[in-house]
């Protein structure tokens, strides 16, 4: 397919890698807030500020949303909010690298759900082995609740992907994501206020929360949207499969989270499974 427009200053691959680094850096900074704010309050700051930024960016296209599309937009927003909440609750209990690896089971499942290729059994097997390695047995000290929450986040991520495709067909540009962020913010508002309390009014917390929103939502979305103009979807998926490894590295550098060998092996298996499913998956990129 011919690409329209001039190629960006940074290569598409670099944009995706910067997007991954930005996302995981945002998660690491969000985790540092948990000593002052609850995960629900941090999610409220993230989706609330992101909603404001995205609504401003796409304000010119907000009119004309048909009423019959409200339902899918609300579900899209719910999946987004609950995905972030369950993920933040998970990283409150377990290292970010492990949480991201477990969460990746969601998009991996979507990638191979409709496939009948025998090769896809290999990716399922690799990912399954990764999950088993992360189970808190045999001396591995990983919080079971954190594991369950990370897998739950993966389930909501799968729902988010499926709903994103539906929203993209009925709502132009990034309007769907902007409205979904607004729905997520409204959903998180009661829980965030109740659990966050007066700490939500702390200017420093608000500033850091705004930074988390920019790093975790605005920058990655913008970079990925630009990269997808030039990269085949398959290559884009392979690059995104590096997220668990990136999360482990940033978790170590920012939070000093160290991982046992079993956990590192599990993250590597999930990364290979996600990359393989994207590279050899059915469909044309």
C-alpha positions in Angstrom: 0.0 0.0 0.0 1.3 3.4 -0.9 1.9 5.7 2.1 0.7 9.3 1.7 2.7 12.2 3.1 6.3 12.6 4.1 7.9 10.1 6.4 8.4 11.3 10.0 11.8 12.6 11.2 12.1 9.6 13.5 11.7 6.2 11.9 8.4 4.4 12.5 10.3 1.7 14.5 11.8 4.3 16.7 8.4 5.9 17.3 7.0 2.5 18.5 10.0 1.9 20.7 9.6 5.4 22.2 5.9 4.7 22.7 6.7 1.5 24.6 9.3 3.3 26.8 6.8 6.1 27.5 4.0 3.8 28.5 6.2 1.8 30.9 7.8 4.9 32.3 4.3 6.2 33.0 3.4 3.0 34.8 6.5 3.1 36.9 5.8 6.7 37.9 2.2 5.9 38.7 3.4 3.1 41.0 5.5 5.6 43.0 2.2 7.4 43.8 0.7 4.4 45.6 2.3 5.4 48.9 0.1 8.6 48.8 -2.8 7.8 46.5 -4.8 4.6 46.0 -4.5 2.9 42.6 -8.1 4.0 41.9 -7.3 7.6 42.5 -4.2 7.4 40.3 -6.3 5.8 37.5 -8.8 8.7 37.9 -5.9 11.2 37.4 -4.6 9.3 34.4 -7.8 8.9 32.5 -9.2 12.3 33.6 -6.2 14.3 32.4 -5.9 12.1 29.3 -9.6 12.7 28.5 -9.2 16.5 28.7 -6.1 16.4 26.4 -7.7 14.1 23.8 -11.1 15.9 23.9 -9.3 19.2 23.2 -7.3 17.6 20.4 -10.4 16.1 18.7 -12.9 18.8 19.6 -13.6 19.7 16.0 -14.9 16.2 15.3 -17.0 15.6 18.4 -20.3 16.6 16.8 -22.5 14.3 15.0 -22.0 11.1 17.0 -25.1 9.0 16.3 -27.2 7.8 19.2 -27.0 4.2 18.2 -23.3 4.3 18.8 -23.5 5.4 22.4 -23.7 1.8 23.7 -20.4 0.6 22.1 -18.7 3.9 23.2 -19.8 3.3 26.8 -18.6 -0.3 26.8 -15.3 0.9 25.2 -14.9 3.4 28.0 -15.8 0.8 30.7 -13.2 -1.7 29.3 -10.6 1.1 29.3 -11.2 2.2 32.9 -11.4 -1.3 34.3 -8.3 -2.4 32.4 -6.3 0.4 34.0 -7.8 -0.2 37.4 -7.1 -3.9 37.5 -3.6 -3.3 36.1 -2.7 -0.6 38.7 -4.1 -2.9 41.5 -1.8 -5.6 40.1 1.4 -3.6 40.0 0.6 -2.5 43.6 1.3 -6.1 44.5 3.7 -7.5 41.9 6.6 -6.1 39.7 5.6 -4.2 36.6 7.5 -6.6 34.3 5.5 -9.6 35.6 2.2 -7.7 35.4 2.7 -6.6 31.8 3.7 -10.1 30.8 0.5 -11.5 32.3 -1.6 -8.7 30.9 -0.3 -9.5 27.4 -2.3 -12.8 27.5 -5.3 -10.6 26.5 -4.1 -9.3 23.1 -2.3 -12.6 22.5 -5.6 -14.4 22.9 -7.3 -12.0 20.5 -4.6 -12.5 17.9 -5.0 -16.3 17.8 -8.7 -16.7 18.7 -9.9 -16.9 15.2 -6.9 -18.8 13.8 -6.9 -22.4 12.7 -3.2 -22.6 12.1 -1.3 -25.4 13.9 1.6 -23.0 14.5 -0.6 -20.9 16.8 -0.6 -23.8 19.2 3.1 -23.1 19.8 2.3 -19.5 20.9 -0.4 -20.8 23.3 2.0 -23.3 24.7 4.8 -20.8 25.2 2.4 -18.3 26.9 1.0 -21.1 29.0 4.4 -22.1 30.1 5.1 -18.5 31.0 2.0 -18.3 33.2 2.9 -21.6 34.9 6.4 -20.3 35.7 4.9 -17.2 37.3 2.6 -19.3 39.6 3.5 -18.9 43.2 4.7 -22.4 43.6 8.1 -23.9 44.1 9.4 -21.0 46.1 8.6 -18.2 43.7 7.4 -15.3 45.7 4.7 -13.7 43.5 1.5 -12.4 45.0 -1.4 -14.6 43.8 -3.9 -11.7 44.0 -1.5 -9.6 41.8 -1.4 -12.4 39.3 -5.1 -12.7 39.1 -5.5 -8.9 38.8 -3.0 -8.8 36.0 -4.8 -11.6 34.1 -8.0 -9.7 34.7 -6.4 -6.6 33.1 -5.5 -8.8 30.2 -9.1 -9.8 29.8 -10.2 -6.2 29.8 -7.4 -5.4 27.3 -8.8 -8.1 25.0 -12.3 -6.5 25.3 -10.7 -3.1 24.7 -9.1 -4.3 21.4 -12.4 -5.9 20.1 -14.4 -2.8 21.0 -11.8 -0.5 19.6 -12.3 -2.1 16.2 -16.0 -1.6 16.4 -15.7 2.0 17.5 -13.1 2.7 14.8 -15.7 1.7 12.2 -18.4 4.2 13.4 -16.5 7.1 14.9 -13.9 9.1 13.0 -10.2 9.5 14.0 -9.3 9.6 17.6 -12.8 10.8 18.7 -13.7 7.3 19.9 -10.7 7.1 22.2 -11.3 10.6 23.5 -14.9 9.8 24.4 -13.9 6.4 25.9 -11.4 8.3 28.2 -14.2 10.6 29.2 -16.5 7.6 30.1 -13.6 5.9 32.0 -13.0 9.1 34.0 -16.7 9.4 34.9 -16.8 5.7 35.9 -13.7 6.1 38.1 -14.8 9.4 39.6 -16.7 8.1 42.7 -14.1 5.4 43.6 -11.2 7.7 42.9 -12.6 10.5 45.1 -13.6 8.2 48.0 -10.2 6.4 48.1 -8.1 9.4 47.2 -9.7 12.0 49.4 -8.0 15.3 49.9 -4.7 14.0 48.5 -6.3 14.4 45.1 -6.1 18.2 45.6 -2.4 18.2 46.3 -0.8 20.2 43.5 2.2 17.9 43.4 0.0 14.8 43.0 -2.0 16.6 40.3 1.2 17.5 38.4 2.6 14.0 38.6 -0.8 12.6 37.6 -0.9 14.8 34.6 2.6 13.5 33.7 1.4 9.9 34.0 -1.5 10.7 31.7 0.8 12.3 29.1 3.4 9.5 29.3 0.9 6.6 29.4 -1.8 7.8 27.0 -1.1 11.0 24.9 2.4 10.3 23.8 2.0 6.5 23.1 -1.2 7.1 21.2 0.3 9.9 19.1 3.5 8.0 18.3 1.7 4.7 17.5 -0.9 6.4 15.2 2.0 8.0 13.2 4.0 4.8 13.1 1.0 2.8 11.8 0.9 5.1 8.8 4.2 3.5 7.7 4.5 0.1 9.4 2.6 -3.0 8.4 0.3 -4.0 11.3 2.2 -7.3 11.7 5.5 -5.6 12.2 3.8 -3.1 14.6 2.5 -6.1 16.6 6.0 -7.7 16.8 7.5 -4.5 18.1 4.7 -4.1 20.8 5.5 -7.6 22.0 8.7 -6.1 23.5 6.5 -4.3 26.2 7.0 -7.0 28.9 10.8 -6.9 28.6 10.7 -3.1 28.5 8.5 -3.1 31.6 10.9 -5.4 33.4 13.9 -3.1 32.5 12.1 0.1 33.5 10.8 -1.5 36.7 14.4 -2.3 37.6 15.8 1.1 36.7 13.1 3.3 38.2 11.7 1.1 41.0 14.6 -1.2 41.7 12.3 -4.2 41.1 14.5 -7.3 40.8 13.1 -10.5 39.2 14.0 -14.2 39.9 15.3 -16.2 37.0 11.9 -18.0 36.6 10.2 -14.7 36.3 12.6 -13.5 33.6 12.2 -16.8 31.7 8.4 -16.4 31.9 8.5 -12.8 30.6 10.7 -14.0 27.7 8.3 -16.8 26.8 5.3 -14.4 26.7 7.3 -11.9 24.7 8.2 -14.6 22.1 4.7 -15.9 22.0 3.2 -12.4 21.4 5.8 -11.6 18.8 5.4 -14.9 17.0 1.6 -14.6 17.0 1.9 -11.1 15.4 4.6 -12.1 12.9 3.1 -15.4 11.7 -0.5 -14.6 12.4 -3.2 -14.8 9.6 -4.2 -11.8 7.7 -2.2 -9.2 5.7 -0.4 -6.3 7.3 
